Amino acid sequence: MNFQKSRSGFTLIELLVVIAIIALLVGILLPALQTARRAAQNAVSLVNLKSCGGSILIYASDFRDQAMNPFNPTFGAVGGSTTLWYDIRVPSLPGSVWRFDDANYQTEMFAFHWTSLMMNYISPNDLRSAVQFNPADTTVIQRFRNDYQAQQALGDYIWDGSYVYSPTFWFHPDRYTPATRGSPTAPNQLGGIRSVKYNLLSQVRYPTAKAMTWERFDTKDKKRPGAMLPPQWNNPNASPNVGFAEGSVSQVKISDLVTLANSSDPLISNVYRPTNPVWNLPTTLLGNYSMAQDGFENGQGGTTAYPAFFWGTRDGIKGKDISTR
């Protein structure tokens, strides 16, 4: 008897049909998965931002209402001290300092590095805590992994995180009174008007409208026009998550602030227009902190510099960043 062998497998056409169906399903599901992933990352970032802001409130409760400020106005002013007003003493190494002495921007880069110091205060044994990073802010996370993952004594280092702390909380509010603020100066000059000061949270006049911390990039779902990078927090297309002085966190549309800052009514524009015309920290300065390749919009490298919302609030700690909620 003759037996015919049974045929198994797919023909080329059948295989192509299966591949086409799979590709179609991936095309349908992938955007939904990406949206869900971004939503989950945003939820985590909101929780992290609230926790970071809450740590400042805890700090204030432990230090008689003082806003977090590691810069001592008396350093270097008397007695020939080698520790200067723009230095931060290293908690784990007595006699050593981290120096934020950038010309024209003394101490201001601490705005990006504050969470690593706060980790030392809140929980010295948990310096790798993910709370200091927005999970979608991959550049800063990878840098931390590359530079510090192998380090055992992290208490000797200071590093940048995803959440910015407003310099207005450690500078004298009079520094932010003029339309264009001056460069920081030593506390023993100009009566301290342009220099660091131990501000109190009770000096905040608008707790629900005063931005204290915020995401450095809006990583939710928007890209800059003509670029794959997310918009910086003060880009008119951005809606970053912001932490306020009384502890709440919410999303802020920068386009709304642009409208207020450009109002024809000076009683409105003078409140919301920052004392920094634009946020334009030089790329060379960012490079000193390994941040030059992070994609900041500072007016260099083909980017546009936008108003320094939250960073240079008119009247400083006493000013208002958004319409009262």
QUILIN-V639302 format. One record per run of one state. SS is the DSSP state (H for helix, E for strand, C for the rest). FROM is the first residue (numbers start at 1). TO is the last residue. Records with the same first field share a line. If there is no record, write none. Layout:
BEGIN
SS: FROM-TO + FROM-TO
END
This chain:
BEGIN
C: 1-11 + 63-65 + 67-86 + 90-96 + 100-109 + 123-129 + 133-137 + 149-153 + 157-162 + 166-166 + 170-170 + 172-172 + 177-189 + 193-195 + 197-199 + 204-210 + 216-216 + 219-230 + 233-240 + 245-248 + 252-253 + 262-265 + 273-282 + 288-315 + 319-325
H: 12-62 + 110-122 + 130-132 + 138-148 + 154-156 + 167-169 + 173-176 + 190-192 + 201-203 + 254-261 + 266-272 + 283-287 + 316-318
E: 66-66 + 87-89 + 97-99 + 163-165 + 171-171 + 196-196 + 200-200 + 211-215 + 217-218 + 231-232 + 241-244 + 249-251
END
